[in-house]
Amino acid sequence: METPLPKAPQKRQVTAIIIVLILLILWEVDGMTIKYSVLEERESGSYVANLAKDLGLGLGELEARDARILSKGNQQYLQLEKSGNLILKEKLDREELCSDTDPCILHFQVLLKSPVHFIQGELQLLDINDHAPEFLENEILLKISESSHPGTAFPLKIAQDLDVGSNTVQNYTISTNSYFHLFTLNHSDGRRYPELVLDKALDREEQSELRLTLTALDGGSPPRTGTSQVLVVVLDINDNAPEFAQLLYEVQVPENSPVGSLVITVFATDLDAGTYGELSYSFFQSSNQVIQAFEINTVTGEIRLKKPLDFEEIRSYRLEIEASDGGGLSGKCTIAIEVMDVNDNAPELTMSVLISDVPENTPDTVVAIFGISDPDSGENGKMMCTIQDRLPFFLKLTVENFYTLVTERALDRESQAEYNITITVTDLGTPRLKTQHNITVTVSDVNDNAPAFSQTTYTLRVRENNSPALHIGSVSATDRDSGANAQVTYSLLPPADPQLPLASLVSINADNGQLFALRSLDYEALQAIFFFESGVSFFGYPAQANDLLSLLNFNLMERALFLLHLGKYILK
């Protein structure tokens, strides 16, 4: 005869099923990219766009799907409001984030759950004209021979402007004078530089020097300006200018080269004698980045590292070198320096979603969602992601270095209640660098085990004429589940013969399984007692005075016939 399940376990089962359904996540990947742009230096909290509207989602759907904004590493530039508006999390400085890279693109991802959905995003940071041109020197010294012919051009040092595009230096002007005019020309890399052109011959005896004002203007509205004084010193004739052995030098420097390392030595010659043949080396029209990273020996032409190089920050430099003789003439060459990448950055792991408590008996459950990154390049930046062998979990690549950790099969809490998982991210560089992230997953219990008795048959011996409420024996059952699912309640099943007054003869403690005789038993009146307790059969025989009788082990059919035969002798 089947007994209906108790109500409490049924509720627990329904609750567990609901939790499982909530945690089961299907994932899909979309190739779309949303693009936004915003001006730099806008205040924190400034509106960027309405993400819900752009994604075609209804009001509240972003919150319902637990939408998140993910960025590379731990940098978060954007924040998502419940209204679906995308706002700036902090004030952004384009020059700090992108230096002179244009356009300045900040990448992010939108993560939606239920189901998992990744959307690529780009935020272009637009430049504003917040920097004025600035010359590295307040005074530019220009030595010109009095034998120079009209039309001779003299390049001048450039101004620096941290802005980009039209907001950087666009034009140069020179103060009004009777000897020179100025051209603004373009370098091959797009930078603009000033060139002073001689209009009429100089006469050192008439005027030995001139002082001019050089002005740099950017393209802002209104334009910002920076100035430097140009001191023109008129020299006696020096008819040979210095010449370098090469106009272009190319060199590769590993990024882990120590400070003070020799990069290259340049060499120029001058056919003149005396002071006109003595050379001095210096940087010419060089950027702040070059001056901060390198130094040059003015006598030997040795160029050495002034600070450590970082491939991930700047991958190449272009140096303009000038050799000047004692007579004011100069020659120039260019050095192209390529920074070589070294595997000096370990991969990074950023955890986005972690579910540390997983119900048993639920396959294909998402446990974690995380992203990996490595700022190195080439093989040094390629990564592989693994977990330990012989675990019931596997990693699934979802989109562009984003992974999900998923259960490989249904987990069984009774076999193993906890898993310690180590996620290892290793790059392919030399030497290989790795990052490890440890997570602990606890398997929560589901009521999937029935109680089991310690033995299938119990033998109880009772003397007749016993006192009421006599403890006549105990039964014991255990449940492999945990918590409330493992709490066992004992009860007596109704006998096969409804005439048998079992409830008036024997009782059982629901908590510990102890059995009690409720009244004095009379052997002559009661030959046998047959009852079921929690699905286990028992026989009890009252004993003659001072005698003990052992229980006979009948099979099920024999027990039923025996009860029918003795039913007429049972007391009501």
N, C-alpha and C positions, 0 to 999 in steps of 0.2 A: 504493500500500500504506500503510495507516494504522499509525502507531507509537503504542503506549500511552503515556499521560502519565506523567511521573515521579511518584514517590510523595510527595515533599516538597511540590510545588504542590497536590496533592490535599488534604493535611492542612491547608495554609494556607487553602484554599477552605472546608473544613468549619469551621475555626475562625472564619473571617470570617462565615459564615452563622450560627453560634451567637451571635456578638456582636451581629449585626443583630437576631436574634430577641429577645435580651435587651433591646435598646434600643428596640424597637418597643413603644410604650405606647398602650393604648386608654384613653380617659378617659370617666368617667361622673359625673354630678352628682346628688346626693340632696338633697331638700329638708328632711330631718330636722334637728332641733336638739337637742343634748344639754345638759342644764342641771344644774349643780352649785352647791352653796353651802358656804361655809366661814367660820368666824369670823376676824375680823381679828386681827393680832398673833400668829398661830400660827407656830411655829418653822419655819425652812427645812427641807424634807424631810418635812413633815407630810403624811399620807395624805389624799387627796381622794376618789378613787374608783378602781375597777378598770375602765379604759377597754375592755380586751379583752372583759370580761364584758358590759358595757353595749352594746357593738357586736355582740355575738354572734359573736365571732371565737375560733378555737381557740388553744390554747397555742402561742406562737411565731409566729402568723400576723402579728401586728403588726410584729415584727422582720423577717419575711420580706418584707413589703410596704413596708419602710422607712418606717414611720409617723413623722410629724413633727407637732409642735404649732407652729402659726403664729399670731402676734399682730400687731395693727396696728403699723406702724412697726418699731422694733427692740426693743420691750418684750416680754420673755418672763417671764411669771409662773408658768408651769407647766412641769414636766419629766416626760417619759414614760420609765419604767423598762422593762427587758427583760421583766419579769414582767407587764407590762400595767398596772401601777399608775400612776396619775396623782398626782404629788406637787407640793408648793409648792417653787418654785425659790428663793424668798426670803421673808422676813417681810413681810407686806402691811399697810399702814396705811390704813384706809378713809378717814380724814379727809384724808390726803395725796393719795389717788388720786381721790376723788369729792367732797371738800369737804362741803357740806350736801345733795348730791343723794342722794335715797333713792327706790327701792333703788339700791345701788351695783353696777352690772353691768359686768364685764370680758369683752369678746368675744374669742373665739379660734376657730381652725379646725383641724381634724384633716385632715392630708393623707396619703392612702394611695396607693401606687404599684402598678403591675402588676395591675389597671389603675388609672389616676389616679382618685381618689375624694375629694371634699371633703365634710366634715361640719362644720356650724356648731355652735359651742359657746358657752355662757354660764356664767360663774362669778360668782355673787352673793356679795359680800363683806358678811358680817353684822356689825353694829355690836356692840361690847362697851362697857361703861360704864367707859371709861378716861380720861374727862375730867370734872372737877368744874365746876359752874357758877362763873362769875367775873364780878364787876362791874367795869366799866371805871374806876369811881371808888371810892375808899375811903370817900368821904363825899358824900352827896346833900344839897344845900341846898334846902330847901322853905320859901318865904316865904308865910305865910298871914295874911290880914287878920283882925283881931279881930272884924270884922263878919260873918264867914262863918257861915252857918247850919248847924246840925246836919244831917247827911245829904249835905253837899257832898263831892264826890269829887275826889281829887287823884292823877292817874296818876303813878307813879314810874318811874324808869329801870330797864330790864330787865338781867338777867344774861345773859352769853354762855355757851353750852355747845357745844363742837364735836361732841358726839355727836348722833345723830338718833333719831327714833322715841320710844319710851318712855324712852330713856336721856338725853334732853335735859331741860330745865327743865320740871317739871310743876306746881310749886306754890311759893307764897311765904308767908312768915309774918312777923309783926311782934312785937317784944317787948311784953310785957304793960304796958299803960298805961291811964289813965282817960279819955283824950281821943279815941283812934282805934281802929278795927278795920280789917282788911285783906281785900280781895277779890282773887282771882286770876281774871283774865278772858282771853279769847282774841282775838287780832288776826285780821283777815280772812285773813292768810297762815298761820295756825295757831300762831304764836308766842304764848306766854302772858306776860302782864304784870301787875304789881301795881298796885292802886289803893287809896289810903289814904282812908278815909271818916271824916268828923268825927262824933263821937258827941255832944259837948256844946260849947257856945260857949266860945271862948277869951277870956281877959282878959289883955291885955298888961301891965297894971299888976300883976296877980297873978303871972304867970309869962311872961316875955318870950321864952323859948325852951325846947324840949324835945329830948332826944337819944334816938333809938330805934334798935333794931338790926333791919335787914331781912335775912331769910334766904331764899335760893333753894335749892330741893331738886329734884334730878332723880328719874327713875323707876326708878333702879337698885335692886338688892337686895344689900346695904343701900344706901340713897340717898346720893349725894355732895351736899355743900352748899357754898355760898359766901355770904359776908355783906358788908354795907356799912352804914355808919352813916348814919342820916337825921337831919339837923339841921333842926328846925322852928323858924323864926324868926317870932314874932308881930308883925304890922305894924299901924300905924295905918290908918285907913280909906282905901282907894283904890277908888273906885266905878266905874272904867272899865277894862276889860281891853283889851289890844291886839287888833286884828283885821286879818287878812290880806285882800288884795284877792280872792284865790282860795283855796279850801280844797284844790284839787288842781292842781298844775302838771305838765304833761307836756312832756318835751324829749328830742330825739334828739341823740346825740353820736357822731361818727365815732371809731372805735377808734384812728386815727392822730393824734388831736388832741394837740398838744404839751402838756407839763406847764406849768401856769400859765394854760391857756386858760379863758376865762370860760364857765361852763356856763349860769348863769341868775342873775338878781338878784331876790330876793324883797323884798316891801315890805309893812309893816304900819303901821297908824295907831292912835293912842291919844288920846281926847278930853280926857284929863286934862292939867293944866298942871304946869310945874316938873318935879321929879324923877319924879313919877308918870307924866309923858308921855314921858320919855326911854326909848328902846327899845334892847334888846341882843338880837342874834340868836345862836342856837346850835343844834347838832344835838340831837335828843331821841330817846331810845330807838333809837339807831342801832347797827348791827352793826359788828364789827371791819372788815369789807370796806368799808363806807361811810367809816369814819373814816380808813382807810388810803388811800382813793382820792380823797377830796374834802376841801376846807377851806372854812370860811365866815368872812367878815369880819364880826365882831360888830357893827360900826357901820353898814356900808353894806348888808349882806345879800347881798353878792356871793359866789357859790359858784364855786370854781375847781378845776381838776384838780391833785391833789397827786402823782399818779404816772400813768404811761401806762396806758391801758385796753387790755384784750385780750378781744375778742369771743369767742375760742375758750375763754377761761377763765370769764368772767362776762358774760352777755348783757344783764342789766338790774339796776338798783339802785332801791331805794325809800328815800327820805330823809324823815325827820320833822324839821321845823324848828319851833323855838320862839322866839317874840318875847316878851321879858319887860320890863315897865316897872320904874321905880324903886320902885314900891310893892309889888312881888312878884306882881302879876297877870301872866298870860301868855295868849297865843293861839298856836294851832298850825296848820300846814298840811303837806301832803304833796307831795313832788316825785317823780314817776315818771320815771326816766332809762332810755332805751333805747339801748344801745350798737349802733351801726351797723357792720356788717361791712365791712372793706376787704380787698382781695385782697393780703394781706401774707405769705402762706405759699405757697411753691412746692410742687408735688406731690412726694411721696416714693415711691421705688421700693425694694422689698425683695426681693432674689433668694432664692428658696427652693431651687431645683434648677437646676444648670447642667452640661450635658454638652458640653464644648468639643471633643471628638474624635468625629466622626461618620463612619461608613464610607460610601464611595461606593456608588451603585446601590441605596440603601435609601430609598424614598419614605415620607412621613408619619412621620418620626422626630421625637420631642419633643427639642428642644435645651435649652429652659429653661422653668421655671415661676416666676413672680414675682407679687407683689402691689403695688398702687399705692394711695395715700391722699392726701388733702388736708384739713387741719383747717378750712379756710374753709367758708362756708355758701353756699347758693343757687348762682348761676352761678359764683361764685368757687371753689366746691368741686367743680363738675362737671369731669370730666377726659376727655381722649381720648389714646389711646396709638397710636403709629405707629412704623414703621421705614422705612428708605430704599426708594425705588422700585427696580425692576429687580433685585431679589434673589430667589433661589429659596426664600424663607421667607415665612411669614405668621403673623400674631398671631390667636389664638383666645381669646375671652372665655369663661372656664369658669364662675366663680361670683363674684358680688359683688366686682368689681375684682381678680380673679385672672385672669392670662393665661398661656397656653402659647405658646411660640415653636416652630413646627413647620416642617419642610422641606416645600416646596410640590411638589417633584418629586424624583426620584432625582438625586443629585449626581454629577458626573464629575470626579474628582481631576485627570485629565490636562488638562481644560479650565481648571479653577481649583482650586488646592489649599487656599486659605484665604479666609475671608470676615470682614471687619470690619463688625459690625452695631452700629448706634447705635439704641437704644430711646429714643424721645422721649415724655415724658409732659407734656402741656400742659393747663392749666386753661382755663376759659372766662370768667374774670374780666377786668376792665379795670384796669390793663394785664394782658395774659396772661403768666403765669409758667410756666416749663417746667424740667424736670429731664431730663438725658440720662445714659444708662448705656451704656457701650461694652463689647461682648464680642467675642472672637475665636473663630471656629469653624474648626477644622482638619479637612479631609476626609482620612480615612485611606484607604490604598490597598487595592484588591481586585484580584486577578490576573485582569483582564478584557481584557488585550491580549496577542496572540501576538507573538513576535519577528518582525521583518521585515528581510530582507537589503537591503543598499544597492543591489543590482542583481539581476536575475533570472537572468542568464547570465554566467559568468566564463570567459575564454579564457586557458589556461595553455600556455606553450611550454617544452619540455624537450629538451635535447640528449641523444642516446643515449650509452650508455657513461658515464653520470653516476656520480658517487661516491655511495655509500649515505648516507642521512639528509640528502639535499640538500633545502633549502628551495625549493619550486617555486612558491609563491604563497600568498596569504591571501584569506580571505573575511571579511566583516563584517556583523553583524546587530545591530539595536538593539531595545529594548523600552520602550514608553512608560510602563510601570508604574514603581514606585519600590521601593527597598530590595531585599529578597530576591526580590520578584516581577519585578524587572528584570534579575536576574543570568542571563546567557545561557550555555548550555553547548552546545558544538559536538560533533557526531558524524556518522559516515558511515552513510547508509542502505544496506542490502544491495542489490546490483545486481539487475536483472531476471533476468539469466542466472546461475543458481546455480553454473555451471561457471567463471565468471570469478573468478580468485583475487585479488579486490580488496584484502582485508585484508593480503596479503603484499606488495603493490606500493606502496600509498599509506596514509599515516596523517594524522590531523588533531589539532592541539592543542585539547583540550576547552575551554580557557580563553580563547585569543585567536584561534582560527580559522586558524592557520598550517598549511599543507599541506607534507608531506615525502614524497619518494620513498624507500622503504625499501631498495631495491636498485638495482643498475645495470640500466637499461632497454636492450633490444636491439631496434632498429627492425625487423630482418628477422623476429625471432621474435614480436614483439608489434606488430601493426599499429594497434590502437586500444584505448583504455581508456575504459570508461564507468562512471561511478559517480554516486551521489546524496550530497549533503552537506547535512544539515539541510533537506531538501526542495528543494534547488537542484541542477540537473543540470550535469555537467562532462564535457568531452572532453579527453583528453590524447593527444598524438601524439609518440612518440619521433622524434628527428630523425636524418637521415643525418649522418655525421661532418661537423662544421663547417657544417651547414645548420640553419635554423630553419623549421619548417612552422607555418602558422597553423591554428587550430581551425576546422573546418567547422561551420556552424550548421545542424544537422539538426533537423527536427521530431521529435516523440516517436515516431511510427511508423517514420520513417527510421532513428532511432537503434536501435530494437529489431531491425529487419531487418539493420542493419549489424553488430550484435553477434552475431546468429545466424550470419551469413555468415563472420565471422572467428573464431568460437569455437574452430575446430580448430587455429588457429595460436597460441593462447595457451599460454604455458608453465605447467606445473603447479607 
